Amino acid sequence: MPYPSLPLECSLEILSHVSSPATFNALAQASRQFRNLVTPMLYCNISLFTESAVRQYCKSIEKDSKLALLVKSFSIASSATPQNVSSDHHGFLLGIHHVLKCMSSLTDLSICLVEKPPYQQRHWIFEGTTFQLRRLELRMGYDSSLIDFLTHQPSIESLTLLGAIPDHLTSMRLHLPPNALPNLTHFHGHYTQVLAVVPHRPVRSVHITQVDDTGEFEDSDVFVCLKGAVETMAQSIGPLESITFDDEDTDYGLLEVLLLNLPYLKAITLFVSPHGYSWLRYATPQWFNLIRDRVPGQLAKLQSLNITRDRYGLPWFQPQVKALGFSPNLVPRTTFHAALYTPASPLSFGYYNPSPGRAVIEDRCRHGTPVEMD
């Protein structure tokens, strides 16, 4: 004799006290009613941090491709080159390709593939996809074939391109269609990519990564490269309000270039080496007063950051990193040093509530909740 189902109100009240994916999974097996409520929540936001987790998830989608239709956010942080040379490398990428083709509702995609060698031209994994993204993060080797994919993603608002820089990047700058990425507001990538992506687009926030990937640049070369990037960013139709430089050779003179070319900036974040004249200059009250006098009330925040990485090499730090589900190599290795200018009204941030109320649960039934697979 079948047991009667709980009233929907009771089920929603129970779910409002659940925060772990394991408990959600257990509830999904308890009854059909819970399964119907929990399944969209489990599959809406998927984060996979190991190759085995990626393979396991791909197999589950092969068995029931309808589950892929529930996915709104998909994140992979894994190695695309299996440690076991006999492993099916091509099959691993094919699995990702098949899953992406099934995710027609996807709006947020993040892929980090550490490849050896780095220039693997893996963007065929996007062929045949039908999703329209709002956020795309690629940490992998890429080539000019990425341009075709980007031209068919007009909804992208946030774009991150990090990874190996191909020798023919100039062709990417020349052939990126002017009508591509019309809604882009945030870009994170190498300074040469800024030259291709930022001009004539409504970009409001830029994060530039290390200029010298080889260690062969002189400080003056870095300054010239970043100065050119700043002058190019001035062509954004944003206007640009926030900029971050993640390069240990950043020169203090760059700030003067920023203030001259980007008059609408509200926040500047600099990753400055603690070993050199730039660090000493930034850390003094005189430099802060100079910036305040040059643009009174204009900059909302100015920070100098310590890029020293030794703290992350200590054994006591590794368990914390692993507890977050990330490889230590993928964790940002920057520590805050000093806030030189704090805005009168701080920026607002959202925090995740581990015990959401009923209204939140009802909303999650429609939009989903994150689930991490290790």
N, C-alpha and C positions, 0 to 999 in steps of 0.2 A: 504494500500500500504506500503510494508516494506521500511524502511529507508536504504540507502546505508551505508555500513561499512566505517569507517575511514581507510585511508591508514595505513599500519602497522607501518610506520615511525612515524605517529602522535600518535598512541596508545603507542608506546614505549617512546615517548617524554613525554606523560602525566604520564606514570608510573614512569618515572625517578624523578618526583617531589613528589611522594607519599612515606610516611614512616610508617603510622599507619595501623594496621590490619583492623580497622573499615572502613577506606577509601578503602582499597583493597576489602573488602566485598561489599561495595556499588558499586564499579566499576564492580565487578563480576555479579551484578544484572542488570547492565545497558545494556549490549549487550552480545551476544554469543562470539564475538571476545575478549572482555575483560575477559569474564569468562574463555576462553581457555588459555589466557595468565596468569591470576591471580591465578587460582586454584592450579597449581603446586607450586606457590610461597607461598600460604597460608598453604599448607599441608606438605611442605618439612621438616620444623623444628617446632615441636609441644612441647609446655611447658604447663603443667597443674599443678596448685598450690593448688587446693582444691578438695575434694572428689566429690562434685557436678560437677565440670568441667570434672573430669575423667569419671563420669557416662554419662554425656552429650556427650562427645566425643565418648565413646564406642557405644552409640546408633546411632550416625551418621555413624560410620563404619559398623554397622549391616545393615543399610539401603543401603549403597553403599561401599562394601568392596574394590572396585577399588581405592578408595581414600587412603587406607592404603599403596598401592604400591608406592605412591608418597613420603612417609615419609622416610627421611634419619636420622633425629635426633628426639628422643622421650624422654621427661623428665617428671617425676611425682614427686611431693613433696606433700604428703598427708598423712592422717591418715588411716591406714587399719582397725582401730577399730572404727566404727561409734559411735558418741555420743549417738544416739538413739538406744537402745538395740534391738528394734523391726526392725531396718533396716536390709536389706539383705546383711550381711557381706560376705557370700560366693559368692553371685551374683556379688558383687563388684570386687572380685578377679577373678571370671570367666570372667568378662568383659575385664579385663586387659589381661588375658590369650588369649582370642579370638582375641583381637586386635594385640597382639604380633605375633600370628600365621599368621596373614594377612600381616605383615610388612616384606616382603621378601627382600626389598631393604635397610633395616635399617643398619646403620653403627655406630650409636652413641646412647647409651641407658643409662639413669640415672633414678633410682627408689629410692625414699626415702619413706619408709612406717614405721610410728611410731606405733608399735604394743604393745598391752597389752593382755596377757603376751608376752615377747619379742621372745621366742623361738617357732615360729609358723611353721617352715619348709614350707615356701611358694614357694620353687623353682620349684614346679610342674607347675608354670605359664610359665616356659620356655619349657615345653615339647611340641614337635611338631613344634617348631619354625625352620625356615630355614635361617634366616639372619646370616651374618658373620660380627661381630662387629670389629671395630677398637678401640672403647672406651667404657668401661663399668664402671658404678658407681652404687654400691649397698649400700644403707644406710638402713639396715633392719636386723632382726635376720636371721641367716643362719645356716646350718648344713653341714655335709660332703657330702650330695647329690649335693652340688654345684660343687664338683670336676668333676662330669660327664659332667656337662654343660661346664665347662671351658676347658676340654680336647677336646671339639668339636668346640672351638673358636680359631683356630690358628692365626687369623688375629689381635687379640687384641694387641694394642700397649700401651694403658693406662688403668690401672685397679685400682679401688678404692673399698675397702671392709671395710665398717664401720658399726657398729651395735653391737648387743649383741654377746658376745663371748661364744660359747658352751663349756661345760665341756670336751667334747671329741675332742678338737681341735688337740691334739697330733696325732690322727689318720689321720687328714687332712695333717699334716706335713709328715707322713710316707707314705701316699698313693697317693700323688700328682705325677702323672707320670712325669718322667724326660723330656719327649718330649712335654709336654703341654706348651702352651704359648711361642712358640719359637721366637715371634717377640716383646715380652714385653719390653718396654723401660722406662715406668714410673709406679711406684706402690705407693699407699697411703693406709695405714692401720695400724692395731695394730702391735706391735713389734713382737708378736708370728707369725703373718702371714708373716712377712718378712722372718722368718726362713724357711717358706715353699715355698715362691714365688721367692725370689731374686736369690738364688744360681744357677749358671750354666745357667743363662739367660742374654740376652743383656741389662740389666737394667742400665739406665744412670741417673735416678732421683728417689729418694725415699723420701716419707713423712711419718714419724712414729708418730702415735697419742699417747695419754696418756697411759703410762704403767700401772699405778695403777688405775683401774676402781673402786675399792672398798674403797680406802682410808686407807688400812691396811698395805701398804708397808712402810718400812723404806727407807730413802734416799739411804742407801747403797744397798738395794735390787734393787731399780730402776737403780742405776749405774751398778750393775752386769748384769741386764737384757739387758740394752742398750749396754753394752760392748760386751756381747755375740752376740747381733744383728749386731753390727759393724763388728766383726770378721767373722760372717757368710756372711755379705754383701760383704766382700772382695773376696768371691768366685764368684761374678758376673762376667760375661764375657763382661761387659759393654764397657769400664770401667766406674765406677760410678763417675759422675761429680758434682751432686747436691744432697744435703741431707738436710732435715728439721726435727727437733725434736719438737714435740708439746706436751711437758710434763713439768709441772710447777716444778717438782723435778729434772730436768736436772742438773747435776753437772758439774762444769767447767772442771773437770778432763777428762770429756768425749771428749773434744776437742783434748787433747793429744792423746787419743786412736784413734780418727778419723785420725789425721795427720800421725800416725804411720802405720795404716792399709790401708788407702785409699789415695794413693799418687797422684791420678789424680783429686782430688776434685777441682772444680772451684768455688763452692758456698756452704756456710753453713749458714743455718738459724736456730736460736735457740729461743724457747719460754721460757724465763727465768723469774722466779718469782721476782718481785721487792722487796720482803721482805726476804732478806737473803744475805749470803756472796757471793753467785754466782753472784748476780746482781751487787754488789759493785766491784767485781773483773772484770767483763766484761766491766763495764762502764769507767774504767780507761785507760788513754793513754798507761800506762805501759803494759797492757795486749795486746793491739793492736800492740805495738812495738814488743812484744814477738812473736806473731803470724807472723808478717811480717819478723822477723829475722829468724824464723824457716823455713819458706817456702817463700822466697822472690819472688814476682811476680806470685805465684802459685794460691792463692785464689782470685777469681774475686770479691767476695762479702762476707762480714761477718757481720751479723746483730744480735743485741740482741733485743728481743721483750718483751713488757709489756703485760702480760696476764690479767691485771686487768679488771674486767667485769662490774664494777659499772656504767660506762658511759652509757652502753646499758640498764640499768634499769631506766634511767631518762625518765620522760613522754615525753619530747620534742623529744626524739629520735624515739619513736614508730611510728609516722606518716611517717618518712623517710623510716623505714623498710617496712611498709605496702605499701608504694608507689612503692616499688620495686617488689611487688607481692609475697613476701616471708613471711612465719610465722616468728615472732621474734626469735623463738627457733631454726630456721634453718640458721640464719645469723651468719657468723664467728664473734667471739667476741674477736678479738685480735687487739691491736692498735700498730702502729709502734712507737718505742722509739728512736733508734739511729742507724745511718749507720756508722759502724766503718771503713769500707774500701769500697770505691767506685771505680769501674773499670775505666780505662782510656777511654775505648770505651763502652758506655752503651748498654745494651741489647735492641733489637728492639721490639716494640710492635705494634700490629695492632689496629686501631680504626674504629668503625662503622660510616659510613657517612650517616646521615639521609636523604640526598638528592642525591642519587647516579646518576651518569651520564648514558647515554644511553647504553654504553658498559657494565656497571655493570648490568643494567636491562636485557639486552640480555643474560648475563651470568646467572642471577637469573631465567630466564625462563627455563634454563636447570637444575639448581641446587637448586633453591628455596630460600626463605627468611624466617626468624623466625616469628612465630606468637604465642602470648601468650593468653591463655584463663583463665579468672579469675573465 
